[in-house]
Amino acid sequence: MSLNNPQHNATFDQQEIDRFAAMADEWWDPAGKFKPLHQIAPARLGFFREQICRHFGKDESAPNALKGLSLIDIGCGGGLVAEPLAKQGATVTAIDPAENNIKAAALHAEQQKVAIDYRACRVEQVVEEAEVFDVVCCLEVVEHVPNVTDFVALVAKLVKPGGLLILSTINRTNKSFALAIVGAEYIMRWLPKGTHQWSRFVTPQELQACVSKAGLSPRGTSGLVYSPWRNSWHISTDCDVNYFLTASR
């Protein structure tokens, strides 16, 4: 599969942006359309904290473990990741091309008295300003862009020398089709129908190649797996469906 669709040489898809912008009012409703993101939050945030602290030699048990680190969350949506990372001491910039998402995120952060630099913009605009960060997070975004190689190349430009990149996306396997689309969208109805296109899912090998081409060094992959008997998510070596990829400069 080519990750560079010649008919869509772009780093964003307006229809995808509009789809999520239309649900902006529901970002912080744990029982709403973004319920799956609330369900994966404990495992996901624990993984981030562990990876960031390990990379930068921070004390993971400290209340402000991320203090002194600059971080950007690309495709931040309603701020479900940006806000808790800011509460852990990071200086957070969070961007999303959907203005409705940014408004919802900024309002919630203001209510929680959390300082975050929210911007309604595309990653290209941050790159043009030559800004760089200790940690760059881009979560559940890769599977929504038409040209993964170009997009990752832009994202990588924001990583400082010695910095860390954390990506998360969905693998392109028969199992991911069954679980992430048929199961999550049509049977369990965790997500609205049409949220994902299986053809845009990216294998770990493809994503590692994009990261390497962008000048970063892949550090490894970790899976995020749902346990029905515990009704919870946990980090795993199983990357057949949801997975993280970390890389450094």
N, C-alpha and C positions, 0 to 999 in steps of 0.2 A: 504494500500500500504506500502510495506517495503522500507525504505530509505537506506537500506544496501543490495545492490545487491551482492550476494555471488560470482557472476561471475566477478564482477568489483570492488574489494575491493581496490579502489584507490581514490585519491583526485583530479585527473585531467583526462581529456580525450584528448589524443593527436590529434584526429581528430577534436575536437572542437577548440583546440589551433590553428591548421593549418588553419582552416576555417577563423578565424579572422586575423591571421597573413597575409594571402593572400590579405587582404583588407587594410593593414597598411598604404598605401599611401593616403587613403581617410579619415582618422580620422578627420582631421580639415576642411574638405569640408562640409559646412552646407547644400549643396544641393546633397551630395553624398550618399553612402550606409549607412552612420551613421547619416543621417538627423534626425531620431527620437531622437537620444541622444542630438542633438543640440536643438531640439524642447522642450524637457523636462528640459533642463538645468536651466532656470529661476526658475521654481517651485522646482526642486530638490535641487539646491544650496541654495535657500531660506530656505528650510526645514532643511538642514544641519546646516546652520548658526544659525537658531533658536534653534535647539536641542542642539548643542554644547555650545552655549552661555548660555542657560538656565541651562544646567548641571554643567557648571564650573563657573557660576556667572559672566559672561562676559557682557560687554555693547554691545548689538547687533548693535547699531547705530554707533559704533566706526569704523573708516576706517580699522584699523588693529585689528579687534575684536578677532581674533584667535591667536594673538601674545602670545608667551610663551607656546603654546601647541605643543606637538609632535603628528604627525598623519601619519598613513600608509594607503595607498590605495592599496588594494589587487585586482589583476586583472585590472590594471589601463588602459589597452588598450593604446590609444594614448595620454592620459593625460587630457582628457576633464574635469575631476573632480579635479585631483591633482593640476593642474595649477591654477585655480581660488581660490582654498583653500590656496595655497601658497601665492597668491597675497593678501589674507586677513590676512597674518601674521603668519600662521602655519608653523612649520618646518616639511616639508613633505618628506616622503620616499614613493616611488611608485614602485610596483613590478608587473611583468607580465612574464609568462613562454615563451612568444613569443618574440624572440629577435627583430624581425622586428617592433613590436609594440613599444618596448622600444626605438629603434633608431628613430622612427618617433616622439615619445613624447619628447625625449631629444633634438632633433633638433628644435622642435617648442619652447620649453622652452628656449633654448639658444637664439633663435631669439627674444623672448619676454623679455630676460634678467631676467628670473625667476629661482631662485636656487631650484632645486629639486633633491633628491638623487634617481635617477632611477636605477633599477636593473633588469636584465633579469634573473629571478630565480623563484622558487616555494616557497610557504609559508613555507614548511618544512625547507628550508634552513635558513629562518629568525628565525624560532623557535629554530633551532639548535644553533644559536648564542645567544640565551636567551635575545633577544631584546624585549622590551615592549614599549607601546605607550599610550598617553593619549586618543587618538581617533583612532579606527580601523574602516575603511570603507571597505565594500566588496559589490560591487554593480553589479547587473545583472550577477553574477557569479554562485551562488548556483544552478541555473537551468541548468548549463552546467557540473556539476561534477557528477560522478557515485555514490559516497557514501557521502551523505549530512552529516550524523552524524559524520563521521570521519573528514570531511573537517571543519565543524563548531568547532569541538573539537580543531583542530589546530589553527584556527583563534582566538578562545577565549584565547589561551595561550599568545597572543600578547597584550592583554588588561591589562594595569596597574591596581593595586588596586585603586579604585575610578574612573577608566576610563570608557569610553563609546564605545559601539559597535553599528554601524549602518549597517544593512543589507538591501538590496532590492532584490526582486525577483518577480516571477509571481505565482499567486495562481492556483491550479489545479481544475478548475471548467468548466462547459459547456460554460460559458460566456467567459472564457479565451481562450478556444479552438476556439470559434467563432471570437473573436476579435484579440487575439495575434497571432494566426496562420492563420486562413482562411482570416480574414480581413487584418491584417498587412502584411502578406507575399504573399497572392494570389490575393487579390482584390485591396487594396491600394498600394501594392508593396513598403511599407515603408522599408521592410527588405527583404534580399535575401531568396528565398524559402529554407526551411530546416534549418533555423537559430535556431528554437526551436523544442524540442520534448515534446509534452504534458505530456507524462508519467514521465518526469523529473521535472515537475512543483511541487511546494511544498506548502502545505496549511499553513496558519499562525499557526495553532495548532501544526502541525508537526515541524515547524521551532522553535516555542517556546519550544517544548520538547527537541529539539537538544541543544538549548541554555542553558536551565536549566541543562541538563545532563552535559554540559561542565563547569558548575560551575558559570554561570552568572545569573543575575536576569532580566528577561524580563520586559520592562517598558511600552510597548504598541505597537500597530500597527497603521499605517496611510496609506490610499490609495493614489494612483496617478492616476488621472482620466482625460481623454481627453474630452473637450467640443467642439463638431463639430461646433456649432453655433458661438463660439468665436475663433475657430481654435487655442486653447491653452490648456495647461495642468494646473491642480491645485491640491492641497492637499485636500483630502476628507476622510470621514469615510468609504467610499466604498472600500473594499479590495478584491473585487471579481476578479480583474485581477492583476494589478500592485500594490505592496504594500511595505512599509518599516517596519522593525522591529528594535526597539532600545532596548538595554540591557546594564546593568552596572555591574561592579565588586565591 
